[in-house]
Amino acid sequence: MTSEKLSTITIYLLLFTLGLKAGSDNKIMSSLDTLGLTALGISLFALTGSVLAVWGIYKYVFKEIK
């Protein structure tokens, strides 16, 4: 078995056990809607910031080339 395959299997096993632990925790399961909204908000802000940063850098770089 290659080390890459072993690493992949280990990661899957860790994710599976993490899912079991999170799924069996009543506190996490009862606040899943709040956690989901928080995750959505963070994702949208990160996406917006990334797009604006790339747009600004693109305009700056190609302004210098012209």
C-alpha positions as YAML, in Angstrom:
chain: A
units: angstrom
residues:
- id: 1
  name: MET
  ca: [0.00, 0.00, 0.00]
- id: 2
  name: THR
  ca: [1.43, 3.36, -0.99]
- id: 3
  name: SER
  ca: [1.78, 6.18, 1.47]
- id: 4
  name: GLU
  ca: [-0.66, 8.29, -0.58]
- id: 5
  name: LYS
  ca: [-3.35, 5.62, -0.32]
- id: 6
  name: LEU
  ca: [-2.68, 5.20, 3.39]
- id: 7
  name: SER
  ca: [-2.98, 8.96, 3.92]
- id: 8
  name: THR
  ca: [-6.28, 9.03, 2.04]
- id: 9
  name: ILE
  ca: [-7.70, 6.15, 4.07]
- id: 10
  name: THR
  ca: [-6.55, 7.80, 7.31]
- id: 11
  name: ILE
  ca: [-8.20, 11.11, 6.37]
- id: 12
  name: TYR
  ca: [-11.47, 9.33, 5.51]
- id: 13
  name: LEU
  ca: [-11.36, 7.48, 8.83]
- id: 14
  name: LEU
  ca: [-10.75, 10.71, 10.76]
- id: 15
  name: LEU
  ca: [-13.59, 12.47, 8.94]
- id: 16
  name: PHE
  ca: [-15.91, 9.55, 9.62]
- id: 17
  name: THR
  ca: [-15.13, 9.53, 13.34]
- id: 18
  name: LEU
  ca: [-15.50, 13.31, 13.48]
- id: 19
  name: GLY
  ca: [-18.92, 12.99, 11.84]
- id: 20
  name: LEU
  ca: [-19.95, 10.32, 14.34]
- id: 21
  name: LYS
  ca: [-18.87, 12.46, 17.26]
- id: 22
  name: ALA
  ca: [-20.58, 15.60, 15.93]
- id: 23
  name: GLY
  ca: [-23.73, 13.67, 15.05]
- id: 24
  name: SER
  ca: [-24.03, 12.20, 18.50]
- id: 25
  name: ASP
  ca: [-23.57, 15.56, 20.26]
- id: 26
  name: ASN
  ca: [-27.03, 16.95, 21.06]
- id: 27
  name: LYS
  ca: [-25.73, 20.48, 21.56]
- id: 28
  name: ILE
  ca: [-24.25, 20.58, 18.05]
- id: 29
  name: MET
  ca: [-27.31, 18.99, 16.47]
- id: 30
  name: SER
  ca: [-29.72, 21.41, 18.19]
- id: 31
  name: SER
  ca: [-27.76, 24.47, 17.02]
- id: 32
  name: LEU
  ca: [-27.17, 23.23, 13.48]
- id: 33
  name: ASP
  ca: [-29.35, 25.96, 11.91]
- id: 34
  name: THR
  ca: [-27.35, 28.70, 13.65]
- id: 35
  name: LEU
  ca: [-24.06, 27.07, 12.72]
- id: 36
  name: GLY
  ca: [-25.21, 26.78, 9.12]
- id: 37
  name: LEU
  ca: [-26.16, 30.44, 8.91]
- id: 38
  name: THR
  ca: [-22.85, 31.46, 10.44]
- id: 39
  name: ALA
  ca: [-20.97, 29.29, 7.97]
- id: 40
  name: LEU
  ca: [-22.98, 30.75, 5.09]
- id: 41
  name: GLY
  ca: [-22.21, 34.30, 6.23]
- id: 42
  name: ILE
  ca: [-18.50, 33.63, 6.60]
- id: 43
  name: SER
  ca: [-18.41, 31.95, 3.17]
- id: 44
  name: LEU
  ca: [-20.19, 34.85, 1.48]
- id: 45
  name: PHE
  ca: [-17.91, 37.45, 3.06]
- id: 46
  name: ALA
  ca: [-14.81, 35.42, 2.14]
- id: 47
  name: LEU
  ca: [-16.02, 35.00, -1.45]
- id: 48
  name: THR
  ca: [-16.87, 38.69, -1.78]
- id: 49
  name: GLY
  ca: [-13.50, 39.73, -0.34]
- id: 50
  name: SER
  ca: [-11.64, 37.38, -2.66]
- id: 51
  name: VAL
  ca: [-13.49, 38.62, -5.74]
- id: 52
  name: LEU
  ca: [-12.88, 42.26, -4.81]
- id: 53
  name: ALA
  ca: [-9.20, 41.60, -4.12]
- id: 54
  name: VAL
  ca: [-8.69, 39.82, -7.45]
- id: 55
  name: TRP
  ca: [-10.60, 42.55, -9.28]
- id: 56
  name: GLY
  ca: [-8.48, 45.28, -7.69]
- id: 57
  name: ILE
  ca: [-5.21, 43.48, -8.34]
- id: 58
  name: TYR
  ca: [-6.26, 42.70, -11.92]
- id: 59
  name: LYS
  ca: [-7.07, 46.35, -12.61]
- id: 60
  name: TYR
  ca: [-3.80, 47.48, -11.03]
- id: 61
  name: VAL
  ca: [-1.62, 44.93, -12.87]
- id: 62
  name: PHE
  ca: [-3.18, 45.42, -16.30]
- id: 63
  name: LYS
  ca: [-3.24, 49.19, -15.87]
- id: 64
  name: GLU
  ca: [0.55, 49.05, -15.46]
- id: 65
  name: ILE
  ca: [1.00, 46.89, -18.60]
- id: 66
  name: LYS
  ca: [-0.93, 49.19, -20.96]
...
